Amino acid sequence: MKLTEAYNKVILEEFWGNLEEGLIVEADGGLKGLISQANDVIFKKFGLKPTDEGYSIVGSARLYLYPQLREAFGLEGSIGDLDMVIPNKKDWMNAGLEENWNKGGIYRPTDDGSIEAFNVWDPSRAGGQYADVQVRSTQEVVRSSTNVNGYNFMALADIIDYKMSMNREKEQDIVSLITAYQQSGSSNKMELLKRMAKVIGIDATKQFLGKVSD
């Protein structure tokens, strides 16, 4: 088993799940706006309800639900786009998007590309820094998603897993830091987050959490 698989299954899944329980939920204004748009251009189009289990809001969006995470990792500004995965072909056909399904499985309902729907979760399709990123199957990602504020978001452990794979040289540092934190029994979660940001470095942290530089 690769190190990435090991920490995702054993360490990070438990750590991020426990961490999230103590975080205040307050969606970024930009995220609220994009979700409001998605209600019309995605949910109505596909005949889905936000509470349905057949989709997931993927990528970095979930990080923008938590002011403490944004502060700890130095995320500035607002979220730039909203990515969703809708893996059921029937939903695409009901939306009149069978051609989109057959031609790459992408639907972009906004002129500026700020909202996108995909039939699979595969960041490597974007190429560039994502070219070698490997993630769990779409079915696993959707199944592991949880409902926050009425919408299904990709699990925090999955977000960190694919972000971490973009910074492979820092992987062991992060794993060691989290392991030490768990063993110490520390209750200061914010301090750990700040220490993680310090270990990765400012520039790498911004990349790690999906901040796009101008």
N, C-alpha and C positions, 0 to 999 in steps of 0.2 A: 504494500500500500504506500502511495506517495505521501510525503509530509503534508501536502495540501489536503488530501483526503482524510488523513489522520486527525489533524487539528479541527477540520470542519465537523467531523463526526463525533469527536470526543471532547475537545476543549471549547472551540468557539460556539458551537451550537448551544451548549449549556451556559457558557459565560454571557453571550449576548442576550439569550432568552431571559436570564436572571437580571441583567442590567436593565433591560427594557421595562421590566415591571416597575422600576422605581423612577422612570423618567416622566416628566410632565409632557402631556400631549398638547401641542399648540402649533397647528399647521402654519407654515410659511405663507405669506399673502399670495405669492406667485403660485404656490401649489394649489391653494384654494381656487384661484382663478382658472388654472388649467383643468382642475377637476370639474369645475362648474361648466366649462366648455365641453368637457368629455361627456357630461350628462346628455348633451344634445347630439354631439357628432359621433359618439361611440356607443354609449349605452342604448340610446333610442334607435340608432341605426342598426345595431346588432340584436335588438330585442332583449337586452340583458338588464337585470336590476343590479344595483351596486352590491346587494347582499347575496347574489348568486355566487356559486363556487366555481364557475367555469371560466374564470379569467384571473389575471393578476396584474397589478401595477408594479412594474419591474424597474431595474436600474436604481438610481440614487434617490428616487422620490421619497422613500420612507425616511431617509435621514433628515429631510426637511419637515418632518412632523415634530421633531424634538429640539426645542431651543437649546437645551444643554449640550446635545451632540454638536450642533452648529457652533456653539461658543467654544467648546473644548477643542474642536479641530480647526478653528479659525475659518469656518465657511462664511464668506462675505457675499452680499448680494442675494438674489433670489434664484430659484430653480429656473433653468432655461427651457426644459422640455419635459414632456410626459410620455413615457413608453409603457405600452400595455401588451400583454400576451393573451390572445384568445385562441386556444388550440383546437377547438371543435369546428370541423369543416361545415357542419350543418348551420352553425351560427353565421358563417360567412355567406353561405348560400341564401339563407333567409334575409340577409342584408343586401342581396344582389351583388355580391362581391366574389363570385366564383372565379372570375378572370383574375382578380387580385390574388386569390388563393393559389391559382395555378402558375402565376408569374411572380414567384418569390415570396408570396404570403405577407405582403406589406400593404397597409392602407394608411394614407396620409390625408386626413380630411381638412387640414388647415393650410392656408397659402404659405405660411411661414415655416411649416414643418414642425411646429411646436408640439404637436400631438401625433403619435404614431401607434398603430396597432400591428402586431406581428402574429403569425401562427405558430412560431417557435421562439424560444428564448435562446439566442445564440449570438453573444456579443462579438464573436470572431468574424461574423459577416461584415462588420464595420471596417475590418482591416486595421492598418496602422498599429497603434499601441495595443489594440484589442486582438490582433491577428492570432496570437497563440493562446488566448484565454479559453480555458475549458471549464464548463459548468455542468451542474447536474442536469438530468433530462428535464424537458419542459413539464412533463407530467409530475415529476417530483417537486419541482419549484412551485407549480400551481397548487399542488396538494399541501405543501408546507406553508403556503401563504396564510396570513391571519388578518382578521378584520379589525381595522382601526378607524374610528370615527365613521363607520358605515361603509368602508371600502376595503377591498382585499389588496394588501400589499405584500410583496415578496419578503420572506423572512430576513431579518437582519443578518443572520448567519450567512445566508446565501449572498447578500450584498457584499459583506466583508470578504467572503471567499473569492469572488471574482475580482474585487478591487485589489485584494492582496496578490493575486496572481499576476497583476500588472507590475508589481514591485517585488519580484522574486528574491532579490538580494537582501531585502529587509525581512523576509518571512520568518527566519529563525529568531531574530531579535524580538519580534512581536509575540511569537509563540512562547518564548522564554519569559517575557514580561508578564503575559497573562497567567502562565503557570505559576510564577512566583507570587502573583497577586492572589490567586486562588488559595495557595498554600498558606499565605500569611493571614488569611481571614479578615483582611482589611475591609472596612465598610465604606471607605471614602471612594466611591466610584468615580466622581469627577476628577479626583487627583490622579487616578489611574489613566483616565482618558487623556489628561494633559501630559502625563508621562509618556504615553504612547505617541502622542503628537511630537514630543521632544525626541523620542527615539528615531522616528521616521525622518524627521526634519520638516521644515516649513514647506518647501517646494514639493517634496514627495507626499506630504500630507494632503496638499491641495489636489494633487493628481490622484492620490489614493481614494479620495472621496468624491471624485468626479468634477472638481471645479475646472471650468474651462477658462483659460487665460485669453485675454484680448489679443 
